[in-house]
Amino acid sequence: MELKLRNLTKQYGSFTALNQLNVTFTPGIYGILGANGAGKSTMMNLISDNLKRSTGEILWNDQEILSLGKKFRKVLGFMPQQQGYYDRMTVDFFLRYLSQLKGIPPKQADREIRFLLQKTNLSDVCHKQMASLSGGMKQRVLLIQALLGDPKVVLLDEPTAGLDPKERIRIRNLISEFSQGRIVLLATHIVSDIEFISDKILLMKNGELVRMGSTEELLMSVADKVRELPCDPGQLPELENRYKVGNVSRRQGQTVARLVGDNLPPESKTLADRLTLEDVYLYYLEEAQ
């Protein structure tokens, strides 16, 4: 089971939103990390064929998805960034409506909806209108609709946007639970959403794939690029001009700056055993001030 993107490009006039993307996905969770405008949503919309590509190929098990048409859409589940739902529909009616649009037989839809509502702890609200639900509940309903029909490829574009930390954790755990035997692409700019559940992480910037690897591989790649430097608060502007500055903390009355970059001050202290994915994000994706 493979999803291959070959030289995938999307241009709007002279602007290139996605540039010559080459990557192969197999079953697992792929966290796609980048700032707004990095090309994450563009890639999702090209895979779902909501956008017309400029050049390149998208292959499902070595067959072009444009040739597969409905056959590919049957194995695809999509939770887009810009969510749409009908406020006056009940949760149950909304999910059954989408099941019909997906062509899922009624008996199968009934089984799947009951099972997914139970697994997401939403059975008690199945007869409530969508408008009455909290933001976290709505996101769980929209995750359910992406999973209807037992898709083998699931696209999740900013699934935790606007949620509080507790609901973000709940959504992440559900994604991890439902990922077995599927290719799951989870696009976000929130580092914590993917740090612990992703098998591989794609770092995207300006429409290009900057780096790809496991969390451990990415952390090792910046092992000598992150240091801490005690300093006076008045030194921070100068440090920010020369380096990428992460967290600034106070310890025992002293200001400590976390520096990320190349050629860091020799008097700074290495942090090889306390690296985070935020360090990776800063090194590869953030511009220096």
C-alpha positions as CSV (number, residue, x, y, z in Angstrom):
1,M,0.0,0.0,0.0
2,E,1.8,3.1,-1.3
3,L,0.9,6.7,-2.1
4,K,3.6,8.4,-4.2
5,L,3.9,12.0,-5.1
6,R,6.3,12.6,-8.0
7,N,7.5,16.1,-8.9
8,L,4.1,17.5,-7.6
9,T,3.8,21.2,-8.3
10,K,1.1,23.8,-8.0
11,Q,1.5,27.3,-9.3
12,Y,-0.8,30.3,-9.3
13,G,0.6,32.5,-12.0
14,S,4.2,33.3,-11.0
15,F,3.7,32.1,-7.4
16,T,4.7,28.5,-6.7
17,A,2.6,27.1,-3.8
18,L,4.2,23.6,-4.0
19,N,7.4,22.9,-5.8
20,Q,8.6,19.6,-7.2
21,L,7.5,17.5,-4.2
22,N,8.7,13.9,-4.2
23,V,7.7,11.6,-1.3
24,T,6.4,8.1,-0.9
25,F,3.9,7.3,1.9
26,T,3.3,3.8,3.4
27,P,1.1,2.9,6.4
28,G,1.8,5.1,9.4
29,I,1.3,8.6,10.7
30,Y,3.1,11.4,8.8
31,G,3.2,14.7,10.6
32,I,3.5,17.6,8.1
33,L,5.0,20.6,9.9
34,G,5.3,24.1,8.6
35,A,4.2,27.7,9.0
36,N,1.0,29.0,7.3
37,G,1.7,29.2,3.6
38,A,4.3,26.4,3.7
39,G,2.3,24.3,1.2
40,K,0.7,21.8,3.6
41,S,-2.9,22.5,2.6
42,T,-2.0,22.7,-1.0
43,M,-0.6,19.2,-0.9
44,M,-3.7,17.9,0.9
45,N,-6.0,19.5,-1.7
46,L,-4.0,18.1,-4.6
47,I,-4.1,14.5,-3.1
48,S,-7.9,14.8,-2.6
49,D,-8.2,16.3,-6.2
50,N,-9.9,19.4,-4.9
51,L,-7.1,21.4,-6.7
52,K,-5.8,20.9,-10.2
53,R,-2.1,20.3,-10.1
54,S,0.2,22.2,-12.4
55,T,2.6,19.3,-13.0
56,G,3.6,16.0,-11.5
57,E,1.9,12.7,-10.6
58,I,0.0,11.2,-7.6
59,L,0.1,7.4,-7.7
60,W,-1.9,5.0,-5.5
61,N,-0.3,1.6,-5.7
62,D,1.5,2.7,-8.9
63,Q,-1.7,3.9,-10.6
64,E,-2.4,7.6,-11.3
65,I,-5.3,8.8,-9.0
66,L,-6.8,10.8,-11.9
67,S,-7.3,7.5,-13.8
68,L,-8.6,5.7,-10.8
69,G,-11.2,8.4,-10.1
70,K,-14.0,7.0,-7.8
71,K,-11.9,4.0,-6.9
72,F,-9.3,6.2,-5.2
73,R,-11.9,8.4,-3.6
74,K,-13.4,5.3,-1.9
75,V,-10.1,4.7,-0.1
76,L,-9.7,8.4,0.9
77,G,-10.9,10.2,4.0
78,F,-10.5,14.0,4.3
79,M,-10.8,16.4,7.1
80,P,-10.1,19.8,5.5
81,Q,-8.8,22.9,7.3
82,Q,-11.9,24.9,6.5
83,Q,-14.6,22.8,8.0
84,G,-18.2,22.7,6.7
85,Y,-21.2,21.3,8.5
86,Y,-24.9,22.1,8.8
87,D,-25.7,23.7,12.2
88,R,-29.3,22.4,12.3
89,M,-28.5,18.8,11.5
90,T,-28.1,16.4,14.4
91,V,-24.8,14.6,14.7
92,D,-26.4,11.3,13.7
93,F,-28.2,12.9,10.6
94,F,-25.0,14.7,9.6
95,L,-23.0,11.5,9.6
96,R,-25.6,9.5,7.8
97,Y,-25.9,12.2,5.2
98,L,-22.2,12.1,4.5
99,S,-22.3,8.3,4.4
100,Q,-24.8,8.5,1.6
101,L,-22.6,11.0,-0.3
102,K,-19.7,8.5,0.1
103,G,-21.9,5.7,-1.2
104,I,-21.7,3.6,1.9
105,P,-24.5,1.0,2.2
106,P,-27.0,2.0,5.0
107,K,-26.3,-1.1,7.2
108,Q,-22.5,-0.6,7.0
109,A,-23.0,3.1,7.7
110,D,-25.1,2.3,10.8
111,R,-22.5,0.0,12.2
112,E,-19.6,2.4,11.5
113,I,-21.4,5.4,12.9
114,R,-22.4,3.7,16.2
115,F,-18.9,2.3,16.6
116,L,-17.1,5.6,15.9
117,L,-19.5,7.6,18.1
118,Q,-18.8,5.2,21.0
119,K,-15.0,5.3,20.4
120,T,-15.0,9.1,20.4
121,N,-17.3,9.4,23.4
122,L,-20.0,11.1,21.5
123,S,-22.9,8.6,21.7
124,D,-24.7,10.8,24.2
125,V,-24.8,13.8,21.8
126,C,-25.8,11.9,18.6
127,H,-29.2,13.5,18.6
128,K,-28.1,17.0,19.4
129,Q,-27.7,19.7,16.7
130,M,-24.2,20.4,15.5
131,A,-24.5,24.0,16.5
132,S,-24.9,23.0,20.1
133,L,-21.6,21.2,20.3
134,S,-18.3,22.5,21.7
135,G,-15.4,23.1,19.4
136,G,-13.8,19.8,20.5
137,M,-16.9,17.8,19.9
138,K,-17.3,19.3,16.4
139,Q,-13.7,18.3,15.6
140,R,-14.4,14.8,16.8
141,V,-17.5,14.6,14.6
142,L,-15.5,15.8,11.6
143,L,-12.8,13.2,12.4
144,I,-15.5,10.5,12.3
145,Q,-16.7,11.6,8.9
146,A,-13.2,11.3,7.6
147,L,-13.1,7.7,8.9
148,L,-16.4,6.6,7.4
149,G,-16.0,3.9,4.8
150,D,-12.8,2.6,6.4
151,P,-10.4,4.7,4.2
152,K,-6.9,3.6,3.7
153,V,-5.6,7.2,3.2
154,V,-6.7,9.8,5.7
155,L,-5.9,13.5,5.3
156,L,-6.2,15.6,8.4
157,D,-5.5,19.4,7.8
158,E,-5.1,21.2,11.1
159,P,-7.4,18.9,13.0
160,T,-6.8,20.5,16.4
161,A,-7.0,24.2,15.3
162,G,-8.6,26.4,17.9
163,L,-8.9,23.6,20.5
164,D,-7.8,23.8,24.2
165,P,-4.9,21.5,25.3
166,K,-7.2,18.8,26.7
167,E,-9.1,18.5,23.5
168,R,-5.9,18.5,21.4
169,I,-4.6,15.6,23.4
170,R,-7.9,13.7,23.0
171,I,-7.8,14.3,19.2
172,R,-4.2,13.2,19.0
173,N,-4.9,10.0,20.9
174,L,-7.9,9.2,18.6
175,I,-5.8,9.7,15.5
176,S,-3.1,7.4,16.9
177,E,-5.7,4.8,17.8
178,F,-7.4,4.9,14.3
179,S,-4.1,4.9,12.3
180,Q,-3.5,1.1,12.3
181,G,-3.3,-0.1,8.7
182,R,-3.7,3.4,7.2
183,I,-1.7,6.1,5.7
184,V,-2.4,9.2,7.8
185,L,-1.2,12.6,6.8
186,L,-1.6,15.2,9.6
187,A,-0.8,18.8,8.6
188,T,-0.2,21.3,11.4
189,H,1.9,24.2,12.6
190,I,1.5,23.0,16.2
191,V,4.7,21.1,17.1
192,S,3.1,19.2,20.0
193,D,0.4,17.7,17.8
194,I,2.8,15.5,16.0
195,E,5.9,15.1,18.2
196,F,4.7,11.9,20.0
197,I,2.4,10.2,17.5
198,S,4.2,10.5,14.1
199,D,6.2,7.8,12.5
200,K,7.7,10.3,10.2
201,I,7.7,14.1,10.1
202,L,7.9,16.2,7.0
203,L,9.3,19.7,7.4
204,M,7.9,22.1,4.7
205,K,8.8,25.7,3.9
206,N,7.9,27.9,1.0
207,G,6.3,25.0,-0.9
208,E,9.2,22.7,-0.6
209,L,10.1,19.6,1.5
210,V,13.1,20.7,3.6
211,R,13.7,17.5,5.5
212,M,11.9,14.2,6.4
213,G,12.6,11.7,9.2
214,S,11.5,10.3,12.5
215,T,11.4,12.5,15.6
216,E,14.7,10.9,16.8
217,E,16.4,11.4,13.4
218,L,15.4,15.1,13.3
219,L,16.5,15.7,16.8
220,M,19.9,14.1,16.1
221,S,20.3,16.4,13.1
222,V,20.3,19.5,15.3
223,A,22.2,18.0,18.2
224,D,25.1,20.5,17.7
225,K,22.8,23.4,16.7
226,V,21.2,24.1,20.0
227,R,22.9,25.7,23.1
228,E,22.0,27.8,26.1
229,L,23.8,31.0,27.0
230,P,23.5,33.0,30.3
231,C,23.2,36.7,29.5
232,D,22.0,40.1,30.6
233,P,18.5,41.0,29.4
234,G,19.9,43.9,27.5
235,Q,21.9,41.5,25.4
236,L,18.8,39.7,24.0
237,P,18.3,42.1,21.0
238,E,21.9,41.6,19.9
239,L,21.5,37.8,20.3
240,E,18.3,37.8,18.3
241,N,20.0,39.7,15.5
242,R,22.8,37.0,15.2
243,Y,20.9,33.8,16.1
244,K,17.5,32.2,16.2
245,V,16.5,32.5,19.9
246,G,14.1,30.0,21.3
247,N,12.9,30.0,24.9
248,V,14.3,32.7,27.3
249,S,14.1,31.6,30.9
250,R,15.0,32.8,34.3
251,R,17.0,30.6,36.6
252,Q,18.3,31.6,40.0
253,G,17.9,35.2,39.1
254,Q,19.8,34.8,35.8
255,T,18.5,35.2,32.2
256,V,19.3,32.1,30.0
257,A,18.7,32.3,26.2
258,R,18.2,29.1,24.1
259,L,20.1,29.6,20.8
260,V,19.5,27.7,17.7
261,G,21.8,27.9,14.6
262,D,25.2,27.4,13.2
263,N,28.5,28.8,14.7
264,L,27.0,29.4,18.1
265,P,29.1,31.2,20.8
266,P,31.8,28.8,22.2
267,E,30.9,29.9,25.8
268,S,27.4,28.6,25.4
269,K,26.4,25.1,26.8
270,T,25.4,22.2,24.6
271,L,21.9,20.6,25.1
272,A,22.2,17.4,23.2
273,D,20.2,15.5,25.9
274,R,17.4,18.1,26.1
275,L,16.4,18.7,22.5
276,T,12.8,19.2,21.4
277,L,11.0,19.3,18.1
278,E,10.6,23.0,18.6
279,D,14.4,23.3,18.2
280,V,14.1,21.4,14.9
281,Y,11.3,23.7,13.8
282,L,13.4,26.8,14.6
283,Y,16.5,25.5,12.9
284,Y,14.9,24.4,9.6
285,L,11.8,26.5,9.2
286,E,12.2,29.8,11.1
287,E,13.9,32.8,9.5
288,A,16.5,34.6,11.5
289,Q,15.4,38.0,12.6
